[in-house]
Amino acid sequence: MKIALVSPYDFAYPGGVANHISSLGRHLARMGHDVKVIAPASQVVTTLGGMFIPGGKPRPIPTSGSIARVTISPRLPPSIKTVLDEEKFDIIHLHEPLMPTLCINVLRFSRTVNVGTFHAFNGRGYSLTKPLNSLLLKRWVSKLDGRIAVSKPAMEFVNKHFPGNYEIIPNGVDTEHFSPEATPIDEFCDGKLNILFVGRLEKRKGLDYLLKAYQLVKHDIPNSRLIIVGPGTRRRHKYEKEVKQSDLKDVVFVGYASHRELPRYYKTADICCAPATGWESFGIVLLEAMAVGKPVVASNIEGYASLVTDGAEALLVPPKDEARLAQALISLMSDESLRQQMGARGRLKAEEYDWEYVAQRVLNYYITVLGESQREPVSFKQELMEILDRVFSRKARFYGKTDPSS
């Protein structure tokens, strides 16, 4: 089977969707399928070899408390049009299919069976307030022959705007790579109890609340350390300044850790903490920690609560509540037996999400959709295309003059 996996996000920049697509692509290829990954890239991508096809240059766009690095060109690169014409894919699988502009443009020119995976969950919803946006987004959704959501919260979120049938197929985890057999980081194996935070240094990830909670933890458990792993520069300077001003000891900012090194940080941790404030459709960080056999303290938000059971693999606390967060951390840090029990249960839960099984579920869904599809070639009305091009051209001109990241 010929399969195209399409991402709207910069594939050279670490992120959950890119990691999801990379893992899915590799596993589908191991099953014997011809897989191509199409995505924008700000740098040369070598991790996927000949599977990767660059789809334009991305720009940083603020969205939902984060920065989305996506293409803003109103037109599909000629090379991608050629690929679509020559490859004649059996399935085009678009991740966040309504994100501008690569996914929408691929949908425009696709003449095959299209499947979309919806990853997002946030309170802002899709831009349906403007009639034109509503018309166009609904038009693109109508071109999807199959729809996947990575979790029940993600499904409920997208279903409010685009009612239909959604198959829930979760994110996966490589349980061989993220394994209890990982080698810990030597410099942190000095007898201190390590709390690990993994995530981009963005406000919605809740590191502000963890730093406040850690002040309380450090008072009760002086022999402790907070290790912060994740990319981000602006907020890192802010956090480092706060740590220095409060004279908070044993806070280590590691910065970005490669996929190869990440299991070692999980192995080094005694507890993994995910204090996100919301907008998480799934808990991939929780899943990775559990795969390494580590207990988790996390915010009780829908995306996390749909993955773990409070008191079993994790302790869930109200978001933005540093006192409750500190209490949960102290409770777990004071009970080694409980940490081991939670870690063991977490590993068992993570094995249910191994990519071997998740990729097979995706493949089975492809087969089902192919069997049900009666798609004929579609020719959009020229006037609709002209409207779309004008809309995207205005946005492209706007962002071309103003860099949203500055």
C-alpha positions as CSV (number, residue, x, y, z in Angstrom):
1,M,0.0,0.0,0.0
2,K,1.3,3.5,-0.8
3,I,0.7,5.9,2.1
4,A,1.4,9.6,2.5
5,L,1.6,11.0,6.0
6,V,1.2,14.8,6.0
7,S,2.1,17.1,8.8
8,P,1.4,20.9,8.9
9,Y,4.1,21.5,11.4
10,D,7.9,22.1,11.0
11,F,9.4,18.6,11.0
12,A,12.8,19.9,12.0
13,Y,11.4,21.2,15.3
14,P,10.5,18.7,18.1
15,G,6.9,18.2,18.8
16,G,4.2,15.6,19.6
17,V,2.7,15.4,16.1
18,A,6.1,15.1,14.4
19,N,7.1,12.3,16.7
20,H,3.7,10.6,16.2
21,I,4.1,10.7,12.4
22,S,7.8,9.5,12.5
23,S,6.9,6.5,14.7
24,L,3.8,5.6,12.7
25,G,5.7,5.9,9.4
26,R,8.6,3.7,10.5
27,H,6.2,1.0,11.8
28,L,4.1,1.0,8.6
29,A,7.3,0.8,6.5
30,R,8.4,-2.2,8.6
31,M,5.1,-3.9,7.7
32,G,6.1,-3.6,4.1
33,H,4.2,-0.5,3.0
34,D,5.6,2.3,0.8
35,V,5.5,5.4,3.1
36,K,6.3,9.0,2.4
37,V,6.2,11.8,5.0
38,I,5.3,15.3,3.7
39,A,5.9,18.2,6.0
40,P,7.4,21.7,6.0
41,A,11.0,21.9,7.3
42,S,13.1,24.8,8.4
43,Q,16.2,22.6,8.2
44,V,17.3,19.5,6.4
45,V,15.5,16.4,7.9
46,T,17.7,13.3,7.8
47,T,16.0,11.1,10.5
48,L,13.6,9.5,8.0
49,G,16.0,9.1,5.0
50,G,14.3,8.8,1.7
51,M,10.8,8.7,3.3
52,F,10.8,12.5,3.9
53,I,9.6,15.0,1.3
54,P,9.9,18.7,2.3
55,G,6.7,20.7,1.9
56,G,7.7,24.3,2.1
57,K,9.3,26.6,4.7
58,P,7.4,27.2,8.0
59,R,7.0,30.4,10.0
60,P,6.2,30.7,13.7
61,I,2.5,31.6,14.3
62,P,1.1,32.1,17.8
63,T,-1.8,29.8,18.5
64,S,-3.6,28.4,21.6
65,G,-0.9,29.4,24.1
66,S,1.8,27.9,21.9
67,I,3.8,28.6,18.7
68,A,2.8,26.7,15.6
69,R,5.5,26.5,12.9
70,V,3.5,26.1,9.7
71,T,3.6,27.2,6.1
72,I,1.6,30.3,5.2
73,S,2.0,30.1,1.4
74,P,-1.4,30.1,-0.3
75,R,-0.1,27.6,-2.9
76,L,1.2,24.1,-2.8
77,P,4.8,23.7,-3.8
78,P,5.1,22.4,-7.3
79,S,7.2,19.5,-6.1
80,I,4.4,18.3,-3.9
81,K,1.9,18.5,-6.7
82,T,4.3,16.4,-8.8
83,V,4.6,13.8,-5.9
84,L,0.8,13.5,-5.6
85,D,0.5,13.1,-9.4
86,E,3.3,10.5,-9.7
87,E,3.0,8.5,-6.5
88,K,-0.8,7.9,-6.8
89,F,-1.1,7.2,-3.1
90,D,-3.7,4.7,-1.9
91,I,-4.1,6.7,1.3
92,I,-3.2,10.3,2.2
93,H,-3.3,10.6,6.0
94,L,-3.3,14.2,7.1
95,H,-2.5,15.1,10.7
96,E,-4.4,18.2,11.9
97,P,-6.0,18.3,8.4
98,L,-7.5,21.7,8.9
99,M,-4.3,23.5,9.8
100,P,-3.1,25.9,7.2
101,T,-1.7,25.7,4.7
102,L,0.0,22.5,3.7
103,C,-2.7,20.1,4.8
104,I,-5.5,22.1,3.3
105,N,-3.6,22.5,0.0
106,V,-2.9,18.7,-0.1
107,L,-6.6,18.1,0.4
108,R,-7.3,20.5,-2.5
109,F,-5.3,18.5,-4.9
110,S,-5.8,15.0,-3.5
111,R,-7.7,12.7,-5.8
112,T,-7.4,9.6,-3.6
113,V,-8.8,8.4,-0.2
114,N,-8.1,10.9,2.6
115,V,-7.9,10.2,6.3
116,G,-7.5,12.9,8.9
117,T,-6.2,12.6,12.5
118,F,-7.2,15.3,14.9
119,H,-4.8,15.8,17.8
120,A,-5.9,19.1,19.2
121,F,-8.0,19.9,22.3
122,N,-8.4,23.5,23.3
123,G,-11.0,26.0,24.3
124,R,-10.8,28.3,21.3
125,G,-12.2,26.0,18.7
126,Y,-11.9,26.3,15.0
127,S,-12.4,29.7,13.3
128,L,-16.1,29.3,12.5
129,T,-17.2,32.7,13.5
130,K,-16.5,34.1,10.0
131,P,-18.9,32.7,7.4
132,L,-16.1,32.3,4.8
133,N,-13.9,30.3,7.2
134,S,-16.9,28.1,8.2
135,L,-17.7,27.4,4.5
136,L,-14.1,26.5,3.6
137,L,-13.3,24.4,6.7
138,K,-16.5,22.4,6.2
139,R,-15.6,21.9,2.6
140,W,-12.2,20.5,3.5
141,V,-13.7,18.2,6.1
142,S,-16.1,16.8,3.5
143,K,-13.0,15.5,1.6
144,L,-12.0,13.3,4.5
145,D,-13.1,9.7,3.9
146,G,-12.0,8.7,7.4
147,R,-11.5,10.6,10.7
148,I,-9.4,9.6,13.6
149,A,-9.1,11.3,17.0
150,V,-6.2,10.6,19.4
151,S,-8.4,10.5,22.5
152,K,-12.0,10.9,23.6
153,P,-11.4,14.6,24.6
154,A,-10.0,15.3,21.1
155,M,-12.9,13.6,19.5
156,E,-15.5,15.5,21.6
157,F,-13.7,18.8,20.8
158,V,-13.6,18.4,17.0
159,N,-17.1,16.7,16.9
160,K,-18.6,19.9,18.3
161,H,-17.6,21.7,15.1
162,F,-17.6,18.9,12.6
163,P,-20.1,16.2,13.6
164,G,-19.4,12.8,12.2
165,N,-18.0,9.4,12.9
166,Y,-14.5,9.4,14.5
167,E,-12.3,6.4,15.3
168,I,-10.3,6.9,18.5
169,I,-6.8,5.6,17.9
170,P,-4.3,6.9,20.6
171,N,-0.8,8.1,20.4
172,G,1.7,5.3,20.8
173,V,5.0,4.8,22.6
174,D,8.1,2.8,21.6
175,T,8.4,0.5,24.7
176,E,11.8,-0.7,23.6
177,H,13.2,2.7,23.4
178,F,11.4,4.1,26.5
179,S,12.3,1.2,28.7
180,P,13.2,0.5,32.4
181,E,16.5,-0.7,31.0
182,A,17.6,2.8,30.0
183,T,20.8,4.0,31.5
184,P,20.4,7.0,33.9
185,I,22.3,10.2,33.8
186,D,25.3,9.7,36.1
187,E,25.6,13.3,37.4
188,F,22.1,13.1,38.9
189,C,22.6,9.7,40.5
190,D,23.9,11.2,43.8
191,G,21.2,10.1,46.2
192,K,18.9,13.1,45.7
193,L,15.2,12.5,44.9
194,N,14.8,13.8,41.3
195,I,11.5,15.4,40.0
196,L,11.5,15.5,36.2
197,F,9.6,18.0,34.0
198,V,9.6,17.3,30.2
199,G,8.0,19.7,27.8
200,R,8.3,22.9,25.9
201,L,8.8,25.9,28.1
202,E,5.5,27.4,27.3
203,K,3.0,28.9,29.7
204,R,0.4,26.3,29.2
205,K,2.8,23.5,30.3
206,G,2.5,24.8,33.8
207,L,6.1,25.1,34.8
208,D,5.3,28.3,36.7
209,Y,3.2,26.3,39.1
210,L,5.7,23.5,39.4
211,L,8.4,26.0,40.4
212,K,6.2,27.4,43.1
213,A,5.3,23.9,44.3
214,Y,9.0,23.0,44.4
215,Q,9.7,25.7,46.9
216,L,7.3,23.9,49.3
217,V,8.8,20.5,48.4
218,K,12.4,21.7,48.9
219,H,11.4,23.0,52.4
220,D,10.0,19.6,53.4
221,I,12.5,17.4,51.4
222,P,15.8,19.2,51.2
223,N,17.5,16.2,49.5
224,S,15.6,16.8,46.3
225,R,16.2,18.2,42.8
226,L,14.0,19.5,40.0
227,I,15.3,18.6,36.5
228,I,13.7,20.6,33.6
229,V,14.0,19.2,30.1
230,G,12.6,20.9,27.1
231,P,13.2,23.6,24.4
232,G,12.4,27.3,24.9
233,T,14.5,30.4,25.4
234,R,12.3,33.3,26.3
235,R,10.4,31.7,29.2
236,R,13.6,29.9,30.3
237,H,15.2,33.2,31.0
238,K,12.2,34.3,33.0
239,Y,12.1,31.0,34.9
240,E,15.9,31.1,35.6
241,K,15.5,34.7,36.9
242,E,12.6,33.6,39.3
243,V,14.7,30.7,40.6
244,K,17.7,33.0,41.3
245,Q,15.6,35.6,42.9
246,S,13.9,33.1,45.2
247,D,17.2,31.5,46.0
248,L,15.8,28.1,45.1
249,K,18.5,25.4,45.0
250,D,18.8,22.3,42.9
251,V,16.8,23.4,39.9
252,V,18.6,22.3,36.7
253,F,17.6,23.6,33.2
254,V,18.8,21.0,30.7
255,G,17.2,22.5,27.6
256,Y,16.4,20.3,24.6
257,A,17.1,16.6,24.9
258,S,17.2,14.4,21.8
259,H,14.9,11.5,21.3
260,R,17.9,9.2,21.9
261,E,18.7,10.8,25.2
262,L,15.2,11.3,26.6
263,P,14.7,7.8,28.1
264,R,17.9,8.4,30.2
265,Y,16.3,11.4,31.9
266,Y,13.1,9.5,32.6
267,K,15.2,6.7,34.1
268,T,17.1,9.3,36.3
269,A,13.8,10.6,37.7
270,D,12.1,9.3,40.9
271,I,8.9,11.1,39.9
272,C,7.8,12.7,36.6
273,C,5.6,15.8,36.9
274,A,3.3,17.1,34.2
275,P,1.6,20.3,35.5
276,A,-0.1,21.5,32.3
277,T,-2.9,23.9,32.7
278,G,-5.1,22.6,29.9
279,W,-5.3,22.2,26.1
280,E,-3.7,18.7,26.2
281,S,-5.6,16.1,24.2
282,F,-3.4,13.3,25.3
283,G,-0.5,12.6,27.7
284,I,2.4,11.5,25.6
285,V,4.9,12.7,28.3
286,L,3.0,10.6,30.9
287,L,3.1,7.6,28.5
288,E,6.8,7.9,28.0
289,A,7.4,8.2,31.8
290,M,5.2,5.2,32.5
291,A,7.0,3.1,29.8
292,V,10.3,3.7,31.7
293,G,8.5,2.5,34.9
294,K,8.2,5.9,36.6
295,P,5.3,7.2,38.7
296,V,3.6,10.4,37.6
297,V,2.1,13.5,39.3
298,A,0.0,15.4,36.8
299,S,-2.8,18.0,36.4
300,N,-6.3,16.5,36.4
301,I,-7.2,17.7,33.0
302,E,-9.2,15.8,30.4
303,G,-6.3,14.7,28.2
304,Y,-4.4,13.3,31.1
305,A,-7.3,11.8,33.0
306,S,-8.3,9.9,29.8
307,L,-4.9,8.1,29.9
308,V,-4.2,7.4,33.6
309,T,-6.2,6.4,36.6
310,D,-5.7,8.6,39.7
311,G,-4.1,6.5,42.5
312,A,-3.0,3.7,40.1
313,E,-0.3,4.9,37.7
314,A,-0.4,8.6,38.7
315,L,-1.6,11.1,41.2
316,L,-3.8,13.8,39.6
317,V,-4.2,17.2,41.1
318,P,-6.3,20.3,40.2
319,P,-4.4,22.4,37.6
320,K,-2.8,25.7,38.7
321,D,-2.9,24.6,42.3
322,E,0.7,24.7,43.5
323,A,-0.2,23.7,47.1
324,R,-2.0,20.5,46.0
325,L,0.8,19.8,43.5
326,A,3.4,20.1,46.2
327,Q,1.4,17.9,48.6
328,A,1.1,15.2,45.9
329,L,4.9,15.3,45.2
330,I,5.8,15.2,48.9
331,S,3.5,12.3,49.5
332,L,5.0,10.3,46.7
333,M,8.6,11.2,47.4
334,S,8.1,10.1,51.0
335,D,6.9,6.6,50.0
336,E,9.4,4.6,47.9
337,S,7.2,1.5,48.0
338,L,4.3,3.5,46.5
339,R,6.6,4.9,43.8
340,Q,7.6,1.4,42.8
341,Q,4.1,0.1,42.7
342,M,2.9,3.0,40.6
343,G,5.8,2.7,38.3
344,A,5.1,-1.0,37.7
345,R,1.5,-0.4,37.0
346,G,2.5,2.4,34.6
347,R,4.8,0.1,32.6
348,L,1.9,-2.3,32.2
349,K,-0.4,0.4,31.0
350,A,2.3,1.8,28.6
351,E,2.6,-1.7,26.9
352,E,-1.0,-1.4,25.8
353,Y,0.0,1.7,23.8
354,D,3.1,0.2,22.1
355,W,3.5,1.5,18.5
356,E,3.4,-2.1,17.2
357,Y,-0.3,-2.3,18.2
358,V,-1.2,1.3,17.5
359,A,0.2,1.2,13.9
360,Q,-1.7,-2.0,13.3
361,R,-4.9,-0.3,14.4
362,V,-4.2,2.6,12.0
363,L,-3.6,0.1,9.2
364,N,-6.8,-1.7,9.9
365,Y,-8.6,1.6,9.8
366,Y,-7.1,2.4,6.4
367,I,-8.3,-1.0,5.0
368,T,-11.8,-0.3,6.4
369,V,-12.0,3.2,4.8
370,L,-10.6,1.9,1.5
371,G,-13.3,-0.7,1.5
372,E,-16.1,1.8,2.2
373,S,-14.9,4.6,-0.1
374,Q,-16.5,5.2,-3.4
375,R,-14.6,8.4,-4.1
376,E,-14.6,9.8,-7.6
377,P,-12.2,12.5,-8.8
378,V,-13.4,15.9,-7.5
379,S,-13.1,19.2,-9.3
380,F,-13.6,22.2,-7.1
381,K,-15.4,25.3,-8.6
382,Q,-12.9,27.8,-9.8
383,E,-14.6,30.6,-7.9
384,L,-14.1,28.8,-4.6
385,M,-10.4,28.4,-5.4
386,E,-10.1,32.1,-6.2
387,I,-11.7,33.0,-2.9
388,L,-9.4,30.7,-1.0
389,D,-6.3,32.0,-2.7
390,R,-7.3,35.6,-1.9
391,V,-7.8,34.7,1.8
392,F,-4.5,32.9,2.1
393,S,-2.7,35.6,0.1
394,R,-3.9,38.3,2.5
395,K,-2.6,36.2,5.5
396,A,0.7,35.5,3.7
397,R,1.2,39.2,3.1
398,F,0.4,40.0,6.7
399,Y,2.8,37.5,8.2
400,G,5.4,38.3,5.6
401,K,5.6,41.9,7.1
402,T,5.4,41.0,10.7
403,D,7.2,38.1,12.4
404,P,4.9,36.8,15.1
405,S,7.8,35.5,17.1
406,S,9.4,38.8,17.6
